[in-house]
Amino acid sequence: MHRRTLLKAGGLAAIAQISGMSTLSALEALGSGLAPTQRMPVMFIGHGSPMNAIEDNAYSQSWKALGKKLQYPQAILSISAHWLTKGTKVTGMGKPKTIHDFGGFPKQLFDAEYPAPGSPEFAQLTKDLVTYSHIQTDDSWGLDHGTWSVLLPMYPVANIPVYQLSLDYDQPPTYHYEIGKQLSKLRDKGVLIIGSGNLVHNLREIDWSGGNKVYDWAREFDSKFTEWIDKGDHASIMNYQKILGKTATMAHPSYDHLLPLFYILGLQQKNEKVSYFNEQFDMASISMKSMIIQG
């Protein structure tokens, strides 16, 4: 989004506040200030190691290719596994900081920055659209590595406004799924929504040998979720812990990296298809399987 468009959107937001304009009217007003867009796709991206941000590998190359292939977004909403909060929050600052929320990596990774602008206007619209839960504005977070490690290869110029939605870890899968449903109107306003996590994520069981080993429970979980996604069986996905039992616990000792997927599935519309990329495992216990959903 160009600076002129941002200023125009900010003016519209101020007008809406002063005049008591309805949420829908404010959304339409903001939309009229943007170039018309086709419905944006939604993506779940297995982000894996933060090093993928600066290494030239199959993952970073796929993200780079997506940045060239996709319709250019007006803004990006990232739902990252690495922002867990009590309640659900959305970043509302104009200049989000780059958060280096990891340790033990080389200085080159800590030196990496992603100076994309934020989008207070789209953050407010996101709050207004979600009635399933109260969304709070946050001005202290920024862009964690679940967001910028993917966007650095995808959109290296960092000129697209980016904002984040947090994860309330204490809520069940249906909570995240229902909020995802209510975000759908953003897609028609040029917002690219990305869920960033991993379909299987067990750091305790990592195999450091560098081989091609994949644990049976990891492959089983990955395959079962893929089957459910392909069938559109979201009900089973919402009950995955009960259905898969110990396999679910092994695949996600903590399920922060799975929660972003529920939002993306909630955003899926009728007749939209799912296509996969990066369908491999890292270090035996991390699935990098990623997907894009579009009509």
DRENDO-1510 file (C-alpha; in Angstrom, 1 decimal, always signed):
<recs>
REC; n; res; u; v; w
REC; 1; MET; +0.0; +0.0; +0.0 .
REC; 2; HIS; +1.5; +3.4; -1.0 .
REC; 3; ARG; +1.9; +6.2; +1.6 .
REC; 4; ARG; -0.9; +8.2; -0.1 .
REC; 5; THR; -3.3; +5.3; +0.2 .
REC; 6; LEU; -2.3; +4.9; +3.9 .
REC; 7; LEU; -3.0; +8.6; +4.6 .
REC; 8; LYS; -6.3; +8.4; +2.8 .
REC; 9; ALA; -7.3; +5.3; +4.8 .
REC; 10; GLY; -6.3; +7.1; +8.0 .
REC; 11; GLY; -8.5; +10.0; +7.1 .
REC; 12; LEU; -11.4; +7.7; +6.4 .
REC; 13; ALA; -10.9; +6.0; +9.8 .
REC; 14; ALA; -11.0; +9.4; +11.5 .
REC; 15; ILE; -14.2; +10.4; +9.6 .
REC; 16; ALA; -15.8; +7.1; +10.7 .
REC; 17; GLN; -14.9; +7.8; +14.3 .
REC; 18; ILE; -16.3; +11.4; +14.3 .
REC; 19; SER; -19.5; +10.6; +12.4 .
REC; 20; GLY; -20.3; +7.3; +14.2 .
REC; 21; MET; -20.1; +5.4; +10.9 .
REC; 22; SER; -21.0; +1.8; +11.2 .
REC; 23; THR; -18.4; -1.0; +10.9 .
REC; 24; LEU; -19.6; -2.1; +7.5 .
REC; 25; SER; -19.7; +1.5; +6.3 .
REC; 26; ALA; -16.2; +2.1; +7.5 .
REC; 27; LEU; -15.0; -1.1; +5.8 .
REC; 28; GLU; -16.7; +0.0; +2.5 .
REC; 29; ALA; -15.1; +3.5; +2.9 .
REC; 30; LEU; -11.7; +2.0; +3.4 .
REC; 31; GLY; -12.3; -0.3; +0.5 .
REC; 32; SER; -13.2; +2.6; -1.8 .
REC; 33; GLY; -9.8; +4.1; -1.1 .
REC; 34; LEU; -8.0; +0.9; -2.3 .
REC; 35; ALA; -7.4; -0.4; -5.7 .
REC; 36; PRO; -10.0; -3.1; -6.6 .
REC; 37; THR; -8.7; -6.6; -5.8 .
REC; 38; GLN; -9.7; -10.1; -6.4 .
REC; 39; ARG; -10.2; -12.2; -3.3 .
REC; 40; MET; -6.8; -12.9; -1.8 .
REC; 41; PRO; -5.7; -16.5; -1.1 .
REC; 42; VAL; -4.9; -17.6; +2.4 .
REC; 43; MET; -1.8; -19.6; +3.4 .
REC; 44; PHE; -0.5; -21.8; +6.2 .
REC; 45; ILE; +3.2; -21.8; +6.1 .
REC; 46; GLY; +5.5; -24.2; +7.9 .
REC; 47; HIS; +8.2; -21.8; +8.9 .
REC; 48; GLY; +10.6; -24.2; +10.7 .
REC; 49; SER; +14.0; -22.9; +11.7 .
REC; 50; PRO; +14.6; -19.1; +11.9 .
REC; 51; MET; +17.7; -19.7; +9.7 .
REC; 52; ASN; +15.4; -20.2; +6.7 .
REC; 53; ALA; +15.0; -16.4; +6.7 .
REC; 54; ILE; +18.6; -15.9; +5.6 .
REC; 55; GLU; +19.6; -19.3; +4.0 .
REC; 56; ASP; +19.2; -20.0; +0.4 .
REC; 57; ASN; +17.3; -23.3; +0.6 .
REC; 58; ALA; +14.2; -25.0; -0.8 .
REC; 59; TYR; +12.0; -23.3; +1.8 .
REC; 60; SER; +13.2; -19.8; +1.3 .
REC; 61; GLN; +13.2; -20.3; -2.5 .
REC; 62; SER; +9.5; -21.4; -2.4 .
REC; 63; TRP; +8.6; -18.3; -0.3 .
REC; 64; LYS; +10.5; -16.1; -2.7 .
REC; 65; ALA; +8.6; -17.6; -5.7 .
REC; 66; LEU; +5.3; -17.0; -3.9 .
REC; 67; GLY; +6.1; -13.3; -3.5 .
REC; 68; LYS; +6.5; -13.0; -7.3 .
REC; 69; LYS; +3.5; -15.2; -8.1 .
REC; 70; LEU; +0.8; -13.9; -5.8 .
REC; 71; GLN; -1.4; -10.9; -6.4 .
REC; 72; TYR; +0.3; -8.0; -4.6 .
REC; 73; PRO; -1.3; -7.4; -1.2 .
REC; 74; GLN; -2.6; -4.1; +0.2 .
REC; 75; ALA; -1.6; -5.5; +3.7 .
REC; 76; ILE; -0.5; -8.7; +5.3 .
REC; 77; LEU; -2.1; -10.2; +8.5 .
REC; 78; SER; +0.2; -12.8; +10.0 .
REC; 79; ILE; -1.1; -15.2; +12.7 .
REC; 80; SER; +2.2; -16.5; +14.1 .
REC; 81; ALA; +2.8; -19.4; +16.5 .
REC; 82; HIS; +5.2; -17.2; +18.4 .
REC; 83; TRP; +2.8; -14.7; +19.8 .
REC; 84; LEU; +0.8; -16.2; +22.7 .
REC; 85; THR; -1.4; -14.0; +24.9 .
REC; 86; LYS; -4.1; -14.1; +27.4 .
REC; 87; GLY; -7.1; -13.0; +25.3 .
REC; 88; THR; -6.6; -12.2; +21.6 .
REC; 89; LYS; -4.7; -9.1; +20.5 .
REC; 90; VAL; -3.9; -7.3; +17.2 .
REC; 91; THR; -0.8; -5.1; +16.7 .
REC; 92; GLY; -1.9; -1.5; +16.1 .
REC; 93; MET; +1.4; +0.4; +15.8 .
REC; 94; GLY; +2.5; +2.2; +12.6 .
REC; 95; LYS; +6.1; +1.0; +12.9 .
REC; 96; PRO; +6.4; -2.6; +14.3 .
REC; 97; LYS; +9.8; -3.7; +15.5 .
REC; 98; THR; +11.6; -6.8; +14.4 .
REC; 99; ILE; +11.6; -9.3; +17.3 .
REC; 100; HIS; +14.5; -11.7; +17.5 .
REC; 101; ASP; +12.7; -14.2; +19.7 .
REC; 102; PHE; +15.3; -17.0; +19.7 .
REC; 103; GLY; +18.7; -17.9; +21.0 .
REC; 104; GLY; +21.8; -19.7; +19.9 .
REC; 105; PHE; +21.9; -18.6; +16.3 .
REC; 106; PRO; +24.6; -16.7; +14.4 .
REC; 107; LYS; +24.9; -13.0; +14.6 .
REC; 108; GLN; +23.8; -12.6; +11.0 .
REC; 109; LEU; +20.3; -13.8; +12.0 .
REC; 110; PHE; +20.2; -11.3; +14.9 .
REC; 111; ASP; +21.3; -8.5; +12.5 .
REC; 112; ALA; +18.4; -9.3; +10.2 .
REC; 113; GLU; +15.6; -6.6; +10.2 .
REC; 114; TYR; +12.2; -6.4; +8.6 .
REC; 115; PRO; +11.2; -2.7; +8.7 .
REC; 116; ALA; +7.8; -3.1; +7.2 .
REC; 117; PRO; +5.2; -0.5; +8.2 .
REC; 118; GLY; +2.2; -1.6; +10.3 .
REC; 119; SER; -1.4; -0.9; +9.6 .
REC; 120; PRO; -3.4; +0.7; +12.4 .
REC; 121; GLU; -6.4; +1.1; +10.0 .
REC; 122; PHE; -6.6; -2.6; +9.1 .
REC; 123; ALA; -5.9; -3.5; +12.7 .
REC; 124; GLN; -9.0; -1.5; +13.7 .
REC; 125; LEU; -11.1; -3.1; +10.9 .
REC; 126; THR; -10.0; -6.5; +12.1 .
REC; 127; LYS; -11.2; -5.7; +15.6 .
REC; 128; ASP; -14.5; -4.5; +14.3 .
REC; 129; LEU; -15.1; -7.6; +12.1 .
REC; 130; VAL; -14.5; -10.0; +15.0 .
REC; 131; THR; -17.6; -10.3; +17.2 .
REC; 132; TYR; -16.9; -13.9; +18.4 .
REC; 133; SER; -14.4; -12.5; +20.9 .
REC; 134; HIS; -13.2; -9.1; +22.1 .
REC; 135; ILE; -9.9; -8.2; +20.3 .
REC; 136; GLN; -7.5; -5.9; +22.1 .
REC; 137; THR; -5.1; -3.5; +20.4 .
REC; 138; ASP; -1.4; -4.1; +21.3 .
REC; 139; ASP; +1.3; -1.5; +20.8 .
REC; 140; SER; +4.2; -3.4; +22.3 .
REC; 141; TRP; +4.8; -6.5; +20.3 .
REC; 142; GLY; +5.9; -6.2; +16.7 .
REC; 143; LEU; +6.9; -8.8; +14.1 .
REC; 144; ASP; +8.2; -12.0; +15.6 .
REC; 145; HIS; +10.3; -14.6; +13.6 .
REC; 146; GLY; +7.2; -16.6; +12.7 .
REC; 147; THR; +6.3; -13.6; +10.6 .
REC; 148; TRP; +9.4; -11.9; +9.4 .
REC; 149; SER; +11.5; -15.1; +8.7 .
REC; 150; VAL; +8.9; -16.0; +6.0 .
REC; 151; LEU; +8.3; -12.4; +4.7 .
REC; 152; LEU; +11.9; -11.5; +4.4 .
REC; 153; PRO; +12.4; -13.9; +1.4 .
REC; 154; MET; +8.8; -13.4; +0.2 .
REC; 155; TYR; +8.7; -9.6; +0.1 .
REC; 156; PRO; +12.3; -8.5; +0.8 .
REC; 157; VAL; +11.6; -4.8; +0.1 .
REC; 158; ALA; +9.4; -4.7; +3.2 .
REC; 159; ASN; +7.1; -2.0; +1.8 .
REC; 160; ILE; +3.8; -3.8; +2.4 .
REC; 161; PRO; +2.0; -3.0; +5.8 .
REC; 162; VAL; +2.2; -6.0; +8.1 .
REC; 163; TYR; +0.3; -6.6; +11.3 .
REC; 164; GLN; -0.2; -9.6; +13.6 .
REC; 165; LEU; -3.0; -11.4; +15.4 .
REC; 166; SER; -2.1; -13.2; +18.6 .
REC; 167; LEU; -3.1; -16.6; +19.8 .
REC; 168; ASP; -4.9; -17.2; +23.1 .
REC; 169; TYR; -3.4; -20.6; +24.0 .
REC; 170; ASP; -6.0; -21.4; +26.6 .
REC; 171; GLN; -8.8; -21.5; +24.1 .
REC; 172; PRO; -10.0; -24.6; +22.2 .
REC; 173; PRO; -9.6; -25.2; +18.4 .
REC; 174; THR; -13.1; -24.0; +17.7 .
REC; 175; TYR; -12.3; -20.6; +19.2 .
REC; 176; HIS; -9.5; -20.0; +16.7 .
REC; 177; TYR; -11.6; -21.5; +13.8 .
REC; 178; GLU; -14.5; -19.2; +14.5 .
REC; 179; ILE; -12.4; -16.1; +14.6 .
REC; 180; GLY; -10.8; -17.2; +11.3 .
REC; 181; LYS; -14.3; -17.3; +9.7 .
REC; 182; GLN; -14.9; -13.7; +10.8 .
REC; 183; LEU; -11.8; -12.4; +9.1 .
REC; 184; SER; -12.9; -13.4; +5.6 .
REC; 185; LYS; -14.0; -9.9; +4.5 .
REC; 186; LEU; -10.4; -8.8; +4.8 .
REC; 187; ARG; -9.5; -11.0; +1.8 .
REC; 188; ASP; -11.7; -8.9; -0.4 .
REC; 189; LYS; -9.9; -5.8; +0.6 .
REC; 190; GLY; -6.5; -7.0; -0.5 .
REC; 191; VAL; -5.3; -8.5; +2.8 .
REC; 192; LEU; -3.1; -11.6; +2.5 .
REC; 193; ILE; -3.7; -13.7; +5.6 .
REC; 194; ILE; -0.9; -16.1; +6.6 .
REC; 195; GLY; -0.9; -18.6; +9.4 .
REC; 196; SER; +2.7; -19.4; +10.3 .
REC; 197; GLY; +3.5; -22.6; +12.4 .
REC; 198; ASN; +4.2; -26.2; +11.6 .
REC; 199; LEU; +1.8; -29.1; +11.0 .
REC; 200; VAL; +4.0; -31.3; +13.2 .
REC; 201; HIS; +6.3; -29.7; +15.7 .
REC; 202; ASN; +8.1; -31.6; +18.5 .
REC; 203; LEU; +11.5; -30.1; +19.3 .
REC; 204; ARG; +12.1; -32.7; +22.0 .
REC; 205; GLU; +12.4; -35.4; +19.5 .
REC; 206; ILE; +14.5; -33.7; +16.9 .
REC; 207; ASP; +17.0; -36.0; +15.1 .
REC; 208; TRP; +20.3; -34.1; +14.8 .
REC; 209; SER; +21.9; -36.7; +12.6 .
REC; 210; GLY; +21.0; -34.9; +9.4 .
REC; 211; GLY; +19.4; -38.0; +7.8 .
REC; 212; ASN; +16.0; -38.5; +6.2 .
REC; 213; LYS; +14.4; -40.2; +9.2 .
REC; 214; VAL; +10.7; -39.4; +9.9 .
REC; 215; TYR; +9.0; -40.8; +13.0 .
REC; 216; ASP; +6.0; -42.9; +12.4 .
REC; 217; TRP; +3.8; -40.8; +14.7 .
REC; 218; ALA; +4.9; -37.6; +12.8 .
REC; 219; ARG; +4.0; -39.1; +9.5 .
REC; 220; GLU; +0.7; -40.5; +10.8 .
REC; 221; PHE; -0.3; -37.1; +12.1 .
REC; 222; ASP; +0.7; -35.3; +9.0 .
REC; 223; SER; -1.2; -37.8; +6.8 .
REC; 224; LYS; -4.3; -37.8; +8.8 .
REC; 225; PHE; -4.5; -34.0; +8.9 .
REC; 226; THR; -3.9; -33.8; +5.1 .
REC; 227; GLU; -6.7; -36.4; +4.6 .
REC; 228; TRP; -9.1; -34.3; +6.7 .
REC; 229; ILE; -8.2; -31.1; +5.0 .
REC; 230; ASP; -8.6; -32.6; +1.5 .
REC; 231; LYS; -12.1; -33.9; +2.5 .
REC; 232; GLY; -13.1; -30.6; +4.1 .
REC; 233; ASP; -13.6; -32.5; +7.4 .
REC; 234; HIS; -13.0; -29.6; +9.7 .
REC; 235; ALA; -15.1; -31.3; +12.4 .
REC; 236; SER; -12.5; -34.0; +12.9 .
REC; 237; ILE; -9.8; -31.4; +12.9 .
REC; 238; MET; -11.5; -29.6; +15.7 .
REC; 239; ASN; -11.5; -32.9; +17.7 .
REC; 240; TYR; -8.1; -34.0; +16.6 .
REC; 241; GLN; -6.8; -34.5; +20.2 .
REC; 242; LYS; -9.6; -36.9; +21.1 .
REC; 243; ILE; -9.4; -38.8; +17.8 .
REC; 244; LEU; -5.6; -39.1; +17.5 .
REC; 245; GLY; -4.8; -39.4; +21.2 .
REC; 246; LYS; -1.1; -40.1; +21.9 .
REC; 247; THR; -0.2; -39.4; +18.2 .
REC; 248; ALA; -1.5; -35.9; +18.7 .
REC; 249; THR; +0.4; -35.4; +21.9 .
REC; 250; MET; +3.6; -36.6; +20.2 .
REC; 251; ALA; +3.1; -34.4; +17.2 .
REC; 252; HIS; +2.4; -31.3; +19.4 .
REC; 253; PRO; +3.6; -31.5; +23.0 .
REC; 254; SER; +2.4; -27.9; +23.0 .
REC; 255; TYR; +0.1; -27.0; +20.2 .
REC; 256; ASP; +1.1; -23.4; +19.6 .
REC; 257; HIS; +2.4; -24.3; +16.1 .
REC; 258; LEU; -0.8; -25.9; +15.1 .
REC; 259; LEU; -3.2; -23.1; +16.2 .
REC; 260; PRO; -2.6; -20.8; +13.2 .
REC; 261; LEU; -3.9; -23.6; +10.9 .
REC; 262; PHE; -7.3; -23.4; +12.5 .
REC; 263; TYR; -7.7; -19.7; +11.5 .
REC; 264; ILE; -6.7; -20.6; +7.9 .
REC; 265; LEU; -9.2; -23.4; +7.7 .
REC; 266; GLY; -11.9; -21.1; +9.1 .
REC; 267; LEU; -11.2; -18.7; +6.3 .
REC; 268; GLN; -11.7; -21.4; +3.6 .
REC; 269; GLN; -14.8; -20.7; +1.5 .
REC; 270; LYS; -17.0; -23.1; -0.4 .
REC; 271; ASN; -15.4; -24.5; -3.6 .
REC; 272; GLU; -12.0; -23.2; -2.7 .
REC; 273; LYS; -9.2; -25.7; -3.3 .
REC; 274; VAL; -6.1; -26.5; -1.2 .
REC; 275; SER; -2.7; -27.0; -2.8 .
REC; 276; TYR; +0.4; -28.0; -0.9 .
REC; 277; PHE; +4.1; -27.2; -1.1 .
REC; 278; ASN; +7.2; -27.9; +0.9 .
REC; 279; GLU; +5.8; -31.4; +1.7 .
REC; 280; GLN; +8.8; -32.7; +3.6 .
REC; 281; PHE; +10.1; -33.1; +7.2 .
REC; 282; ASP; +13.0; -31.5; +8.9 .
REC; 283; MET; +15.0; -33.4; +11.6 .
REC; 284; ALA; +12.4; -36.2; +11.8 .
REC; 285; SER; +9.9; -34.3; +13.9 .
REC; 286; ILE; +9.0; -31.1; +12.1 .
REC; 287; SER; +6.6; -31.1; +9.2 .
REC; 288; MET; +7.3; -28.2; +6.8 .
REC; 289; LYS; +4.1; -29.0; +4.8 .
REC; 290; SER; +2.5; -25.7; +3.7 .
REC; 291; MET; -0.7; -24.9; +1.9 .
REC; 292; ILE; -2.4; -22.2; -0.1 .
REC; 293; ILE; -6.2; -22.0; -0.3 .
REC; 294; GLN; -7.9; -20.2; -3.2 .
REC; 295; GLY; -10.8; -20.4; -5.6 .
</recs>
